[in-house]
Structures are given as structure tokens and as C-alpha cells.
């Protein structure tokens, strides 16, 4: 068994986790260096999510929690179709 120690002296070189960590770090550094710079990237358009549910369901505690989690990413826009829209408007206007 090879008991050489890693550079940080915390894990033996023969530990497969050490090899995976080194490979992962190398891959991440390579990706970061080849990634486009923030000023060169195009701004992302927000994704619209339509919630088609009666108001009682759309305003429930579980639904509010789901929507709060989705909104925390700042990539989504939530459009809620309430009772009036669902019952009185044709689908084409949604």
C-alpha cells in the first residue's frame, strides 16, 4: 500500500477521494479559464411560468412556498391566472 501523503498532508495519495478532488479542481480551473467573461455574456431573458389554478389553491401556503423557492433564483417571472381569468375569459386571452 502506498502511503505517500498529499501536498496538504491531510490524506494519503492512494486515497481515491484525493485523486477525484485533484481531477475535479483541474477540470473546474480549465472551465473557468475558458468560460466567457461576464461582460461578453448576453443577458438572460426571464422565463415566464403561468400558474393556472383557482385562487384558493394559488394562495395556499404550499403554493406560496413553491413560488417563493422558484422566485429565489431571479430567473423566473410568475404569472397567476385567477378565478376570474379561468372562468370568464377565453383561453386565448390567458
JOKA-V35427 format. One record per residue. N is the residue number from 1. RES is the residue in one letter. PSI is psi in whole degrees, -180 to 180 (999 if undefined). OMEGA is omega as a letter, one per 20 degrees, with the letter a starting at -180 (999 if undefined). D_FIRST is the distance of its C-alpha to the first C-alpha in whole Angstrom. Layout:
N&RES&PSI&OMEGA&D_FIRST / N&RES&PSI&OMEGA&D_FIRST
This chain:
1&X&133&a&0 / 2&X&121&a&4 / 3&X&24&r&6 / 4&X&146&a&9 / 5&X&151&r&12 / 6&X&172&a&15 / 7&X&-36&a&18 / 8&X&2&r&20 / 9&X&18&a&17 / 10&X&-28&a&17 / 11&X&146&r&14 / 12&X&150&a&10 / 13&X&-27&a&10 / 14&X&-7&r&8 / 15&X&119&a&10 / 16&X&-28&r&13 / 17&X&-35&r&16 / 18&X&-44&r&15 / 19&X&-45&r&16 / 20&X&-41&r&19 / 21&X&-44&r&20 / 22&X&-43&r&20 / 23&X&-41&r&21 / 24&X&-43&r&24 / 25&X&-43&r&25 / 26&X&-44&r&26 / 27&X&-42&r&28 / 28&X&-41&r&30 / 29&X&-38&r&31 / 30&X&-43&r&32 / 31&X&-43&a&34 / 32&X&-37&a&35 / 33&X&-30&a&36 / 34&X&-6&a&38 / 35&X&145&r&40 / 36&X&146&r&43 / 37&X&151&a&45 / 38&X&-37&a&47 / 39&X&-20&r&50 / 40&X&-15&a&49 / 41&X&147&r&49 / 42&X&144&r&51 / 43&X&139&a&52 / 44&X&139&r&51 / 45&X&141&r&54 / 46&X&142&a&54 / 47&X&130&r&54 / 48&X&132&r&57 / 49&X&122&r&56 / 50&X&128&r&59 / 51&X&107&a&59 / 52&X&91&a&62 / 53&X&154&r&63 / 54&X&152&a&66 / 55&X&-38&a&66 / 56&X&-42&r&65 / 57&X&-41&a&62 / 58&X&-27&a&61 / 59&X&9&a&62 / 60&X&160&a&60 / 61&X&-46&r&57 / 62&X&-41&r&54 / 63&X&-40&r&55 / 64&X&-39&r&56 / 65&X&-43&r&52 / 66&X&-47&a&51 / 67&X&-40&r&53 / 68&X&-40&r&52 / 69&X&-40&r&48 / 70&X&-44&a&49 / 71&X&-23&a&51 / 72&X&-19&r&49 / 73&X&-14&a&47 / 74&X&26&r&50 / 75&X&-5&a&50 / 76&X&150&r&53 / 77&X&127&a&56 / 78&X&128&r&58 / 79&X&120&a&61 / 80&X&128&r&62 / 81&X&108&a&65 / 82&X&-170&a&67 / 83&X&-50&a&70 / 84&X&-44&a&73 / 85&X&-46&a&71 / 86&X&-43&a&69 / 87&X&-29&a&73 / 88&X&-22&a&75 / 89&X&146&r&74 / 90&X&154&a&73 / 91&X&-34&a&70 / 92&X&-25&a&70 / 93&X&-8&a&71 / 94&X&999&999&68
